[in-house]
Amino acid sequence: MKYLGALKNIARTYLLPYGLDIWSSEKKGRLHICYKTAAWLRGLIPSPFMRAPMPKPQQVEIDTIYRLLQQFRLSVIELKETRLAA
């Protein structure tokens, strides 16, 4: 892939400092859960839950993604609503 090196460089520069290692093998299984959680935190979908047998998002994931979205100055749902999910 022609742009893979550039993509990894961008990830190293902009994502790793925030704790987002998208190529981490232990996190790959939860990547879709994190995407859905981020969409929910932005208010784009009504719920972060996926169908069984997929696990629910962990509160630490919700808190981390919420904090990162705020740092990037993106609109998010109310903080109190995030406690209802996990």
C-alpha positions as CSV (number, residue, x, y, z in Angstrom):
1,M,0.0,0.0,0.0
2,K,1.5,3.2,-1.1
3,Y,0.4,5.4,1.8
4,L,0.8,2.9,4.7
5,G,4.1,4.5,5.8
6,A,2.7,8.0,5.9
7,L,-0.4,6.7,7.7
8,K,1.7,5.0,10.4
9,N,3.7,8.2,10.8
10,I,0.5,10.3,11.2
11,A,-0.7,7.7,13.8
12,R,2.6,7.8,15.7
13,T,2.6,11.6,15.7
14,Y,-1.0,12.4,16.5
15,L,-2.6,9.3,18.0
16,L,0.0,7.7,20.2
17,P,0.5,10.7,22.5
18,Y,-3.2,10.4,23.4
19,G,-2.9,6.7,24.1
20,L,-4.5,5.6,20.8
21,D,-2.4,2.7,19.6
22,I,-4.7,1.6,16.7
23,W,-2.3,-1.2,15.7
24,S,-2.1,-2.7,19.2
25,S,-2.9,-6.4,19.0
26,E,-4.8,-6.5,22.3
27,K,-7.0,-3.6,21.2
28,K,-7.9,-4.8,17.7
29,G,-10.8,-7.0,19.0
30,R,-12.4,-3.9,20.6
31,L,-11.8,-1.5,17.8
32,H,-15.4,-1.7,16.5
33,I,-16.7,-1.2,20.0
34,C,-14.6,1.9,20.3
35,Y,-15.8,3.3,17.0
36,K,-19.4,2.8,18.0
37,T,-18.7,4.3,21.4
38,A,-17.2,7.4,19.8
39,A,-20.2,7.8,17.5
40,W,-22.5,7.5,20.5
41,L,-20.5,10.1,22.4
42,R,-20.8,12.5,19.5
43,G,-24.6,12.0,19.6
44,L,-24.7,10.4,16.2
45,I,-26.4,7.1,17.4
46,P,-28.7,6.5,20.3
47,S,-26.7,3.6,22.0
48,P,-23.2,2.3,22.3
49,F,-24.3,-1.3,22.6
50,M,-23.8,-4.0,20.0
51,R,-25.7,-7.3,19.6
52,A,-24.6,-10.3,21.5
53,P,-22.0,-11.8,21.7
54,M,-20.2,-8.5,21.4
55,P,-19.2,-7.1,24.8
56,K,-20.3,-3.8,26.2
57,P,-17.9,-0.9,26.2
58,Q,-15.8,-0.6,29.3
59,Q,-16.2,2.5,31.4
60,V,-12.5,3.3,31.0
61,E,-12.9,3.2,27.2
62,I,-15.9,5.5,27.4
63,D,-14.1,7.9,29.7
64,T,-10.9,7.9,27.6
65,I,-12.8,8.4,24.3
66,Y,-14.9,11.2,25.9
67,R,-11.8,13.0,27.1
68,L,-10.1,12.7,23.7
69,L,-13.1,14.0,21.8
70,Q,-13.3,17.0,24.2
71,Q,-9.5,17.6,23.7
72,F,-10.1,17.7,20.0
73,R,-12.9,20.2,20.6
74,L,-15.6,18.0,19.1
75,S,-19.2,18.1,20.4
76,V,-20.1,15.3,22.8
77,I,-23.1,14.3,24.8
78,E,-23.5,15.3,28.5
79,L,-21.0,13.7,30.8
80,K,-23.8,12.3,33.1
81,E,-25.2,10.3,30.1
82,T,-21.9,8.4,29.8
83,R,-22.3,6.8,33.2
84,L,-25.5,5.1,32.1
85,A,-23.8,3.0,29.5
86,A,-21.3,0.7,31.1
